[in-house]
Amino acid sequence: MKIVLVGATGTIGKAIIAKLEKEHTIITASRKGADVMLDMTSVASIQAMYAHVGKVDAVIVAAGAAYFGPLETMTPEDNQQSIDSKLKGQMNLVLLGLDHIQDGGSFTLVTGIMMDDPIKQGASAAMVNGGIRAFVKSAAIEIPRGIRINSVSPNVLQESWDKYANFFVGFNPVPAEKVAQAFVKSVLGGQTGQNYEVY
Ligand SMILES: NC(=O)c1ccc[n+]([C@@H]2O[C@H](COP(=O)([O-])OP(=O)(O)OC[C@H]3O[C@@H](n4cnc5c(N)ncnc54)[C@H](OP(=O)(O)O)[C@@H]3O)[C@@H](O)[C@H]2O)c1
């Protein structure tokens, strides 16, 4: 398969590459250090990426920033960062990717545990995660040409624990390898409209 992987240089992206690169052609996309330059917050950048890569069998997104911070001090601008990146960025990769994905191809997006298991300072991130889950569930029933769409909802990763431990007190982090396996299930399996929880 020819697969575009957005966020390939990240913690989850690297684990996905390790699982797929032997048998598939992976085109990496992000703002730096990838095969194709992409800023997913920009419609023009997404269009340019698809024009560059041509037809693909699968698009995987393991990227999208979300704002972490106390609700009491969160500004509309803070919240907008989550909307522009993790919510609209991922949705736009689907909307603008429909003409570039083969019949029977797939999109796999990323959400996250905090929409189901809330943490302090996580309201904005939880909101975009829930938005992506709802989008995937709805899009799956009308997406054309046998194209499938799923999302993966990771718990906090063991590999990210140093960075996020203070936010996720009492959580049991999971290995990136286990999260990557859910992306593999989405791309190579037959299901659609799913949100794979790796909790
Ligand atoms: N790590 C966790 O514990 C965890 C848990 C649950 C959910 N998640 C979610 O999983 C996703 C990936 O997490 P991660 O920990 O793997 O992230 P990460 O290690 O910070 O990597 C992020 C990746 O996304 C790319 N990226 C960032 N902004 C981008 C943009 N505007 N356009 C295109 N590419 C962009 C980065 O490359 P450039 O900077 O070069 O663009 C990098 O390849 C995020 O949405 C995160 O919320 C993570």
The ligand as an SDF file (V2000), in Angstrom:
LIG
                    3D

 48 52  0  0  0  0  0  0  0  0999 V2000
    1.8790   10.9690   23.5200 N   0  0  0  0  0  0  0  0  0  0  0  0
    0.7900   10.6000   24.2030 C   0  0  0  0  0  0  0  0  0  0  0  0
    0.8820   10.1580   25.3610 O   0  0  0  0  0  0  0  0  0  0  0  0
   -0.5550   10.7230   23.5600 C   0  0  0  0  0  0  0  0  0  0  0  0
   -1.6620   10.1590   24.1940 C   0  0  0  0  0  0  0  0  0  0  0  0
   -2.9180   10.2790   23.6180 C   0  0  0  0  0  0  0  0  0  0  0  0
   -3.0600   10.9670   22.4200 C   0  0  0  0  0  0  0  0  0  0  0  0
   -1.9730   11.5130   21.8120 N   0  0  0  0  0  0  0  0  0  0  0  0
   -2.1660   12.2490   20.5560 C   0  0  0  0  0  0  0  0  0  0  0  0
   -1.4560   11.6400   19.5100 O   0  0  0  0  0  0  0  0  0  0  0  0
   -0.9910   12.6390   18.5940 C   0  0  0  0  0  0  0  0  0  0  0  0
    0.5140   12.4380   18.4050 C   0  0  0  0  0  0  0  0  0  0  0  0
    1.1220   12.4680   19.6870 O   0  0  0  0  0  0  0  0  0  0  0  0
    2.7020   12.2440   19.8820 P   0  0  0  0  0  0  0  0  0  0  0  0
    2.9550   12.1770   21.3380 O   0  0  0  0  0  0  0  0  0  0  0  0
    3.1810   11.1600   18.9920 O   0  0  0  0  0  0  0  0  0  0  0  0
    3.2290   13.6720   19.3590 O   0  0  0  0  0  0  0  0  0  0  0  0
    4.7220   14.1770   19.1420 P   0  0  0  0  0  0  0  0  0  0  0  0
    5.7170   13.1560   19.5850 O   0  0  0  0  0  0  0  0  0  0  0  0
    4.7800   15.5530   19.6990 O   0  0  0  0  0  0  0  0  0  0  0  0
    4.8250   14.2730   17.5490 O   0  0  0  0  0  0  0  0  0  0  0  0
    3.9300   15.0860   16.8310 C   0  0  0  0  0  0  0  0  0  0  0  0
    4.1150   14.8180   15.3520 C   0  0  0  0  0  0  0  0  0  0  0  0
    3.1830   15.6270   14.6410 O   0  0  0  0  0  0  0  0  0  0  0  0
    3.8630   16.5310   13.7790 C   0  0  0  0  0  0  0  0  0  0  0  0
    3.1320   17.8100   13.7760 N   0  0  0  0  0  0  0  0  0  0  0  0
    2.9090   18.6400   14.8180 C   0  0  0  0  0  0  0  0  0  0  0  0
    2.2060   19.6990   14.4180 N   0  0  0  0  0  0  0  0  0  0  0  0
    1.9960   19.5440   13.0840 C   0  0  0  0  0  0  0  0  0  0  0  0
    1.3490   20.3280   12.0990 C   0  0  0  0  0  0  0  0  0  0  0  0
    0.7850   21.5130   12.3870 N   0  0  0  0  0  0  0  0  0  0  0  0
    1.3000   19.8630   10.8310 N   0  0  0  0  0  0  0  0  0  0  0  0
    1.8680   18.6660   10.5070 C   0  0  0  0  0  0  0  0  0  0  0  0
    2.4990   17.8850   11.3950 N   0  0  0  0  0  0  0  0  0  0  0  0
    2.5630   18.3250   12.6790 C   0  0  0  0  0  0  0  0  0  0  0  0
    5.2790   16.6580   14.3850 C   0  0  0  0  0  0  0  0  0  0  0  0
    6.2480   17.0340   13.4250 O   0  0  0  0  0  0  0  0  0  0  0  0
    6.6260   18.5910   13.1670 P   0  0  0  0  0  0  0  0  0  0  0  0
    6.7690   19.2410   14.5070 O   0  0  0  0  0  0  0  0  0  0  0  0
    7.8840   18.5170   12.3560 O   0  0  0  0  0  0  0  0  0  0  0  0
    5.4860   19.1470   12.3590 O   0  0  0  0  0  0  0  0  0  0  0  0
    5.4940   15.2180   14.8350 C   0  0  0  0  0  0  0  0  0  0  0  0
    5.8410   14.3930   13.7240 O   0  0  0  0  0  0  0  0  0  0  0  0
   -1.3850   13.9960   19.1900 C   0  0  0  0  0  0  0  0  0  0  0  0
   -2.5710   14.4500   18.5870 O   0  0  0  0  0  0  0  0  0  0  0  0
   -1.6310   13.6670   20.6500 C   0  0  0  0  0  0  0  0  0  0  0  0
   -2.6020   14.5250   21.2280 O   0  0  0  0  0  0  0  0  0  0  0  0
   -0.7160   11.3970   22.3540 C   0  0  0  0  0  0  0  0  0  0  0  0
  1  2  1  0
  2  3  2  0
  2  4  1  0
  4  5  1  0
  4 48  2  0
  5  6  2  0
  6  7  1  0
  7  8  2  0
  8  9  1  0
  8 48  1  0
  9 10  1  0
  9 46  1  0
 10 11  1  0
 11 12  1  0
 11 44  1  0
 12 13  1  0
 13 14  1  0
 14 15  2  0
 14 16  1  0
 14 17  1  0
 17 18  1  0
 18 19  2  0
 18 20  1  0
 18 21  1  0
 21 22  1  0
 22 23  1  0
 23 24  1  0
 23 42  1  0
 24 25  1  0
 25 26  1  0
 25 36  1  0
 26 27  1  0
 26 35  1  0
 27 28  2  0
 28 29  1  0
 29 30  1  0
 29 35  2  0
 30 31  1  0
 30 32  2  0
 32 33  1  0
 33 34  2  0
 34 35  1  0
 36 37  1  0
 36 42  1  0
 37 38  1  0
 38 39  2  0
 38 40  1  0
 38 41  1  0
 42 43  1  0
 44 45  1  0
 44 46  1  0
 46 47  1  0
M  CHG  2   8   1  16  -1
M  END
$$$$
